[in-house]
Amino acid sequence: MNKLQRIKLVQTIIVWQKYISPASLAAFGVALILLIELFIPPYIGMADNGDYYRILYSNGLYFNAPDYTSQTLGYFVKNFGIFQYYNENSALLYSSQTLFVRLALTISEWFGYNRQFDIRIQAALYGVLYVGAVYLLVKAAAWKASRHAGYGLALGAVFVFGDIGYLAYFNSFYSESVVLIMLMYLFSAGMLLYQRQYNDYFLLFLFGASAMILTTSKQQNAPIGLIVAMVAVLFVFLKRDRIFRTLAGMQAVVLLLTAVGTYVLIPEQFVNINKYHAMTRGVLMTADNPEQALDFFGIDKQFAVLTGAIYYDQFSPIPVESEEMQTQFLDKYGFPSIARYYLTHPESAGRIFETAARNAFSNRTKLGNYEKSADKPFGKRTLAFSGYSYLKEWAAPKTSGFVVIWMIVIAGLYAASFYRAVKERALRRTLRLSMILMMMLAGLCAMAVSVIGAGDADLAKHEFLFAVAFDLVTFWVIADCVCRRLWGPNAKKNAGEEDPEPSALLQGGQQ
């Protein structure tokens, strides 16, 4: 390369850096992977594990492939039928996922596809939202970073959040897609509020909307809604503006009520399924003596034959929907009594949480990713853009002790700056650790609710929220280290100084 060519290359890089920010680069990279994997043959998605019916029928969709049952677990199916006349199916569960399914169905009908629904329309909808979430995350993470650090973080974000373990969910009817997108918006909104990069009212709305959608996406997220509501209370004291304080207070109350309502509206059918697995795949499997464990709950010892059983087993020693099962088994215990059992039996608690930890760092399930027409083996998973998934599964110590140490170390890293912010009465600067603690507690709560409430049944999906929270927090800590702001206050304001008001809704801050 001669001198003239080097000069032109440097000029090109300077122009490129001027118009393409790290956040834009990350968003573009993830969007490109989305396009390649989900919209160009062979299409990548996720096979049905038997749960699709919960969301399909009530939203006007049905299984129209003649051999659909034989493809369950192994093959991704992208086309579904649309009910043409009266739909007698009522909602089996209340989930914010319905909003996105209905919107995708409406878009499909706008384009004239009113008899068959292509799930890639939903994937496109999720993809647009996800690219926006990645943009805001990197916008916050690369705040006040040098050019090299900012672009390095952008490439890191593409590697982590462009992993197929995350993106494949978009071509499915699992609610994990909603969990991923809304958790990212929630975290980004909180951090941008801490940094004052955008208008506070806009970020308050984004935080509240994403928190509500996240909480109502899955019934097991109800406790997480309570954690988010407690953090939302801090926003009441963030500004002197009375209108802002009123809105922040109302938002905190609404989030609290949303969490309670999500728990109350859990359908009894799904309560029984989870309770069944909590006992057969949790308590009984971890007990040294299953008969003694049943005696703790006042259950007849004959039910010990159910140890390790699954609710959907074709042949069960005792029919799962029988009156005997309901009155003599399922009615004898609940979430509080199971939690009490684990508290009084630390050996069993240790075993079940070790089981949870072994699955907590997996971004992928064992479900197939290819269509049957792609001529791939049953249950075949794609290797493309899966580097982070395999690195995480290989490198992360899969023990509950590591989870505890990880939380303690990260909290310790931010303790000094948090103490300084509290001492100086700079509430906005306390948001950084508050958001990180919120994410870690939400992830830990998701893990605990999964194993206590449903045993080891389908843990890779049930603990998905922990996997996302772990990645977001770890990525943020690395960003703070790379940008040399781990212990710095990142604020020039004095403790009692009023926050400056941005002049426009989306007024950007310093990159």
GUNURO-560730 format. One line per field, with one value per residue (C-alpha): residue number from 1; residue in one letter; chain; z negated, x, y negated. Coordinates in steps of 0.05 Angstrom, whole numbers. Layout:
BEGIN
num = [NUM_...]
residu = [a_...]
chaine = [A_...]
w = [Z_...]
u = [X_...]
v = [Y_...]
END
This chain:
BEGIN
num = [1_2_3_4_5_6_7_8_9_10_11_12_13_14_15_16_17_18_19_20_21_22_23_24_25_26_27_28_29_30_31_32_33_34_35_36_37_38_39_40_41_42_43_44_45_46_47_48_49_50_51_52_53_54_55_56_57_58_59_60_61_62_63_64_65_66_67_68_69_70_71_72_73_74_75_76_77_78_79_80_81_82_83_84_85_86_87_88_89_90_91_92_93_94_95_96_97_98_99_100_101_102_103_104_105_106_107_108_109_110_111_112_113_114_115_116_117_118_119_120_121_122_123_124_125_126_127_128_129_130_131_132_133_134_135_136_137_138_139_140_141_142_143_144_145_146_147_148_149_150_151_152_153_154_155_156_157_158_159_160_161_162_163_164_165_166_167_168_169_170_171_172_173_174_175_176_177_178_179_180_181_182_183_184_185_186_187_188_189_190_191_192_193_194_195_196_197_198_199_200_201_202_203_204_205_206_207_208_209_210_211_212_213_214_215_216_217_218_219_220_221_222_223_224_225_226_227_228_229_230_231_232_233_234_235_236_237_238_239_240_241_242_243_244_245_246_247_248_249_250_251_252_253_254_255_256_257_258_259_260_261_262_263_264_265_266_267_268_269_270_271_272_273_274_275_276_277_278_279_280_281_282_283_284_285_286_287_288_289_290_291_292_293_294_295_296_297_298_299_300_301_302_303_304_305_306_307_308_309_310_311_312_313_314_315_316_317_318_319_320_321_322_323_324_325_326_327_328_329_330_331_332_333_334_335_336_337_338_339_340_341_342_343_344_345_346_347_348_349_350_351_352_353_354_355_356_357_358_359_360_361_362_363_364_365_366_367_368_369_370_371_372_373_374_375_376_377_378_379_380_381_382_383_384_385_386_387_388_389_390_391_392_393_394_395_396_397_398_399_400_401_402_403_404_405_406_407_408_409_410_411_412_413_414_415_416_417_418_419_420_421_422_423_424_425_426_427_428_429_430_431_432_433_434_435_436_437_438_439_440_441_442_443_444_445_446_447_448_449_450_451_452_453_454_455_456_457_458_459_460_461_462_463_464_465_466_467_468_469_470_471_472_473_474_475_476_477_478_479_480_481_482_483_484_485_486_487_488_489_490_491_492_493_494_495_496_497_498_499_500_501_502_503_504_505_506_507_508_509_510_511]
residu = [m_n_k_l_q_r_i_k_l_v_q_t_i_i_v_w_q_k_y_i_s_p_a_s_l_a_a_f_g_v_a_l_i_l_l_i_e_l_f_i_p_p_y_i_g_m_a_d_n_g_d_y_y_r_i_l_y_s_n_g_l_y_f_n_a_p_d_y_t_s_q_t_l_g_y_f_v_k_n_f_g_i_f_q_y_y_n_e_n_s_a_l_l_y_s_s_q_t_l_f_v_r_l_a_l_t_i_s_e_w_f_g_y_n_r_q_f_d_i_r_i_q_a_a_l_y_g_v_l_y_v_g_a_v_y_l_l_v_k_a_a_a_w_k_a_s_r_h_a_g_y_g_l_a_l_g_a_v_f_v_f_g_d_i_g_y_l_a_y_f_n_s_f_y_s_e_s_v_v_l_i_m_l_m_y_l_f_s_a_g_m_l_l_y_q_r_q_y_n_d_y_f_l_l_f_l_f_g_a_s_a_m_i_l_t_t_s_k_q_q_n_a_p_i_g_l_i_v_a_m_v_a_v_l_f_v_f_l_k_r_d_r_i_f_r_t_l_a_g_m_q_a_v_v_l_l_l_t_a_v_g_t_y_v_l_i_p_e_q_f_v_n_i_n_k_y_h_a_m_t_r_g_v_l_m_t_a_d_n_p_e_q_a_l_d_f_f_g_i_d_k_q_f_a_v_l_t_g_a_i_y_y_d_q_f_s_p_i_p_v_e_s_e_e_m_q_t_q_f_l_d_k_y_g_f_p_s_i_a_r_y_y_l_t_h_p_e_s_a_g_r_i_f_e_t_a_a_r_n_a_f_s_n_r_t_k_l_g_n_y_e_k_s_a_d_k_p_f_g_k_r_t_l_a_f_s_g_y_s_y_l_k_e_w_a_a_p_k_t_s_g_f_v_v_i_w_m_i_v_i_a_g_l_y_a_a_s_f_y_r_a_v_k_e_r_a_l_r_r_t_l_r_l_s_m_i_l_m_m_m_l_a_g_l_c_a_m_a_v_s_v_i_g_a_g_d_a_d_l_a_k_h_e_f_l_f_a_v_a_f_d_l_v_t_f_w_v_i_a_d_c_v_c_r_r_l_w_g_p_n_a_k_k_n_a_g_e_e_d_p_e_p_s_a_l_l_q_g_g_q_q]
chaine = [A_A_A_A_A_A_A_A_A_A_A_A_A_A_A_A_A_A_A_A_A_A_A_A_A_A_A_A_A_A_A_A_A_A_A_A_A_A_A_A_A_A_A_A_A_A_A_A_A_A_A_A_A_A_A_A_A_A_A_A_A_A_A_A_A_A_A_A_A_A_A_A_A_A_A_A_A_A_A_A_A_A_A_A_A_A_A_A_A_A_A_A_A_A_A_A_A_A_A_A_A_A_A_A_A_A_A_A_A_A_A_A_A_A_A_A_A_A_A_A_A_A_A_A_A_A_A_A_A_A_A_A_A_A_A_A_A_A_A_A_A_A_A_A_A_A_A_A_A_A_A_A_A_A_A_A_A_A_A_A_A_A_A_A_A_A_A_A_A_A_A_A_A_A_A_A_A_A_A_A_A_A_A_A_A_A_A_A_A_A_A_A_A_A_A_A_A_A_A_A_A_A_A_A_A_A_A_A_A_A_A_A_A_A_A_A_A_A_A_A_A_A_A_A_A_A_A_A_A_A_A_A_A_A_A_A_A_A_A_A_A_A_A_A_A_A_A_A_A_A_A_A_A_A_A_A_A_A_A_A_A_A_A_A_A_A_A_A_A_A_A_A_A_A_A_A_A_A_A_A_A_A_A_A_A_A_A_A_A_A_A_A_A_A_A_A_A_A_A_A_A_A_A_A_A_A_A_A_A_A_A_A_A_A_A_A_A_A_A_A_A_A_A_A_A_A_A_A_A_A_A_A_A_A_A_A_A_A_A_A_A_A_A_A_A_A_A_A_A_A_A_A_A_A_A_A_A_A_A_A_A_A_A_A_A_A_A_A_A_A_A_A_A_A_A_A_A_A_A_A_A_A_A_A_A_A_A_A_A_A_A_A_A_A_A_A_A_A_A_A_A_A_A_A_A_A_A_A_A_A_A_A_A_A_A_A_A_A_A_A_A_A_A_A_A_A_A_A_A_A_A_A_A_A_A_A_A_A_A_A_A_A_A_A_A_A_A_A_A_A_A_A_A_A_A_A_A_A_A_A_A_A_A_A_A_A_A_A_A_A_A_A_A_A_A_A_A_A_A_A_A_A_A_A_A_A_A_A_A_A_A_A_A_A_A_A_A_A_A_A_A_A_A_A_A_A_A_A_A_A_A]
w = [0_22_-14_27_13_-62_-62_-26_-76_-135_-104_-93_-165_-190_-148_-169_-243_-234_-207_-239_-315_-356_-371_-297_-281_-333_-309_-236_-254_-292_-236_-184_-224_-233_-158_-141_-191_-195_-126_-77_-64_-100_-150_-223_-278_-336_-338_-379_-446_-454_-483_-419_-428_-489_-447_-377_-380_-421_-371_-310_-287_-280_-259_-186_-169_-163_-195_-247_-306_-278_-271_-344_-380_-317_-261_-255_-222_-193_-164_-204_-185_-200_-223_-170_-211_-284_-332_-393_-429_-490_-518_-557_-590_-596_-564_-532_-478_-449_-430_-384_-354_-339_-308_-265_-243_-225_-184_-149_-130_-106_-54_-33_-70_-106_-100_-119_-170_-158_-225_-192_-195_-270_-267_-227_-280_-336_-296_-288_-363_-380_-335_-370_-437_-417_-393_-460_-499_-462_-463_-538_-543_-498_-534_-538_-509_-463_-389_-395_-459_-430_-367_-407_-450_-388_-360_-428_-429_-360_-383_-446_-427_-354_-376_-344_-414_-422_-351_-336_-387_-340_-292_-345_-389_-455_-500_-510_-451_-489_-552_-515_-480_-540_-589_-544_-537_-612_-628_-574_-595_-667_-648_-598_-653_-698_-643_-623_-549_-530_-556_-625_-608_-547_-588_-644_-594_-561_-629_-651_-585_-579_-652_-644_-580_-612_-675_-637_-584_-630_-695_-728_-717_-769_-825_-778_-769_-844_-841_-783_-820_-880_-835_-801_-868_-863_-802_-846_-879_-815_-797_-830_-775_-807_-743_-735_-808_-801_-738_-769_-831_-789_-748_-809_-835_-767_-762_-831_-813_-747_-784_-832_-775_-734_-792_-807_-734_-727_-698_-745_-691_-687_-762_-767_-714_-749_-817_-791_-764_-827_-867_-818_-784_-844_-916_-903_-858_-906_-969_-1001_-1019_-975_-1024_-1081_-1035_-1020_-1094_-1104_-1061_-1090_-1025_-1022_-1012_-953_-910_-914_-849_-814_-827_-762_-726_-675_-671_-597_-604_-562_-616_-689_-751_-772_-720_-725_-715_-763_-825_-868_-840_-853_-924_-952_-917_-884_-936_-992_-974_-940_-926_-999_-1028_-976_-992_-1066_-1052_-1017_-1074_-1124_-1080_-1057_-1024_-976_-966_-948_-897_-863_-858_-831_-778_-764_-759_-708_-661_-678_-630_-568_-516_-474_-482_-450_-400_-326_-285_-213_-172_-151_-78_-93_-94_-161_-215_-266_-321_-284_-312_-271_-286_-249_-294_-356_-380_-443_-463_-460_-493_-550_-561_-558_-601_-654_-719_-725_-800_-847_-884_-821_-815_-887_-877_-811_-846_-905_-862_-816_-874_-907_-845_-846_-921_-928_-874_-902_-973_-947_-909_-972_-1014_-965_-959_-884_-873_-798_-806_-850_-792_-761_-818_-830_-758_-762_-828_-797_-739_-783_-832_-774_-745_-812_-824_-756_-774_-843_-816_-761_-806_-865_-822_-768_-787_-732_-677_-615_-655_-594_-576_-647_-665_-601_-638_-682_-620_-590_-656_-664_-594_-602_-669_-649_-584_-623_-674_-617_-584_-648_-655_-582_-587_-654_-690_-739_-801_-773_-790_-717_-740_-745_-784_-856_-903_-906_-835_-792_-730_-664_-619_-549_-496_-453_-465_-439_-452_-449_-500_-493_-460]
u = [0_32_29_-30_-71_-57_-79_-144_-156_-146_-193_-246_-241_-248_-310_-338_-327_-360_-425_-428_-428_-413_-487_-504_-450_-476_-548_-527_-487_-544_-593_-548_-544_-619_-629_-581_-605_-680_-699_-652_-658_-647_-690_-672_-724_-744_-786_-849_-841_-916_-930_-950_-1024_-1026_-1016_-1039_-1113_-1136_-1102_-1137_-1082_-1080_-1034_-1046_-988_-1015_-952_-943_-943_-885_-844_-852_-785_-745_-765_-780_-848_-858_-929_-994_-1067_-1111_-1183_-1230_-1294_-1315_-1259_-1288_-1222_-1214_-1147_-1112_-1066_-1058_-994_-967_-940_-1010_-1000_-942_-976_-1039_-999_-959_-1025_-1054_-992_-999_-1071_-1050_-1006_-1062_-1039_-1105_-1107_-1037_-991_-916_-881_-825_-872_-870_-794_-788_-829_-787_-724_-740_-752_-690_-644_-670_-656_-585_-575_-596_-555_-491_-508_-507_-448_-403_-419_-356_-314_-255_-265_-227_-263_-331_-323_-294_-357_-400_-366_-372_-447_-455_-418_-460_-529_-525_-518_-567_-585_-623_-645_-675_-730_-759_-781_-822_-882_-843_-850_-774_-771_-811_-770_-705_-726_-761_-706_-656_-700_-712_-638_-619_-672_-648_-576_-592_-632_-571_-528_-580_-569_-643_-704_-723_-797_-783_-738_-789_-841_-794_-775_-848_-874_-819_-827_-902_-894_-838_-877_-939_-902_-898_-933_-867_-844_-894_-841_-794_-846_-843_-767_-773_-828_-783_-729_-781_-796_-727_-749_-799_-740_-698_-723_-755_-807_-874_-904_-846_-851_-926_-917_-860_-901_-961_-916_-887_-958_-981_-920_-935_-1008_-986_-941_-997_-1048_-1001_-996_-1071_-1089_-1047_-1096_-1109_-1089_-1018_-1014_-1027_-975_-921_-941_-937_-867_-846_-859_-842_-783_-760_-775_-779_-719_-674_-698_-656_-721_-781_-831_-806_-809_-883_-896_-872_-931_-981_-984_-994_-928_-956_-946_-871_-880_-886_-813_-784_-852_-873_-944_-948_-926_-972_-975_-977_-985_-1040_-1079_-1057_-1127_-1162_-1199_-1152_-1092_-1124_-1150_-1096_-1035_-1039_-1083_-1035_-980_-963_-905_-899_-898_-846_-802_-809_-788_-725_-709_-714_-678_-613_-586_-646_-642_-569_-583_-640_-601_-540_-586_-611_-540_-520_-574_-571_-515_-546_-575_-601_-650_-643_-699_-687_-673_-685_-747_-761_-753_-680_-664_-629_-631_-688_-670_-609_-585_-548_-475_-476_-468_-469_-399_-420_-470_-417_-364_-411_-430_-357_-326_-378_-371_-439_-447_-491_-428_-404_-471_-464_-391_-408_-461_-417_-358_-399_-435_-367_-339_-393_-399_-349_-381_-450_-428_-398_-462_-504_-457_-462_-538_-532_-590_-582_-513_-540_-582_-523_-515_-590_-602_-547_-574_-644_-620_-581_-639_-687_-643_-635_-710_-723_-677_-709_-780_-763_-736_-782_-843_-830_-770_-721_-773_-750_-699_-663_-726_-749_-682_-675_-685_-624_-582_-602_-591_-523_-502_-528_-494_-428_-427_-440_-384_-335_-358_-346_-276_-258_-283_-247_-309_-318_-302_-313_-377_-388_-423_-399_-460_-461_-507_-565_-560_-622_-619_-615_-675_-660_-688_-717_-749_-690_-633_-569_-514_-439_-419]
v = [0_-65_-132_-158_-96_-101_-174_-155_-98_-144_-195_-141_-119_-190_-201_-133_-150_-218_-189_-120_-121_-58_-51_-54_-4_45_37_47_109_142_123_156_221_219_212_268_319_307_282_317_393_438_400_406_409_454_517_521_557_564_495_459_476_430_368_391_408_348_301_330_377_453_509_523_569_641_670_615_663_703_639_619_609_623_576_503_488_418_421_425_420_360_372_346_346_346_363_398_405_361_338_393_342_267_244_181_226_225_151_170_231_191_134_182_215_146_130_197_180_110_144_190_253_266_341_361_328_327_322_282_222_227_237_172_135_163_149_74_68_107_67_4_35_53_-18_-48_3_-14_-88_-84_-36_-78_-143_-187_-130_-140_-123_-58_-37_-56_-15_43_43_41_103_137_122_153_215_223_197_218_290_338_364_298_284_352_338_285_339_374_364_365_305_303_256_204_217_205_140_109_126_92_30_29_31_-19_-68_-67_-77_-133_-166_-162_-193_-247_-230_-238_-274_-249_-245_-201_-155_-151_-129_-79_-49_-42_-15_37_57_69_109_150_165_187_227_288_305_323_251_225_222_186_133_120_111_62_24_13_-17_-60_-93_-126_-165_-204_-239_-248_-318_-378_-381_-367_-338_-290_-268_-256_-215_-175_-161_-139_-95_-60_-45_-20_26_54_67_98_147_167_173_217_265_266_279_342_395_455_504_476_471_546_563_522_548_619_609_571_634_690_656_616_637_712_715_677_713_768_802_783_814_770_709_724_732_660_637_686_726_801_837_876_814_826_867_800_782_754_757_705_678_695_768_812_865_842_886_837_798_725_697_745_721_763_726_658_670_716_687_619_587_606_556_491_444_420_491_514_453_471_542_520_471_528_578_544_608_610_535_541_596_559_494_529_558_488_461_514_489_415_397_428_382_440_497_565_550_556_493_516_528_599_578_558_633_629_683_680_631_602_536_484_468_401_339_383_368_331_385_439_395_379_452_473_418_401_440_472_469_430_407_372_335_310_290_255_213_195_175_131_98_86_53_0_-7_-64_-108_-93_-112_-176_-193_-180_-222_-280_-270_-261_-214_-209_-180_-125_-99_-62_-12_-11_12_64_91_92_134_183_191_201_255_289_285_316_373_384_380_430_485_474_466_518_561_576_578_539_498_471_431_416_386_347_281_296_310_242_205_237_215_144_133_165_125_61_75_88_23_-16_15_2_-70_-81_-104_-47_-88_-157_-195_-215_-278_-350_-372_-389_-350_-399_-428_-424_-379_-415_-404_-379_-425_-369_-302_-262_-311_-270_-273_-267_-202]
END
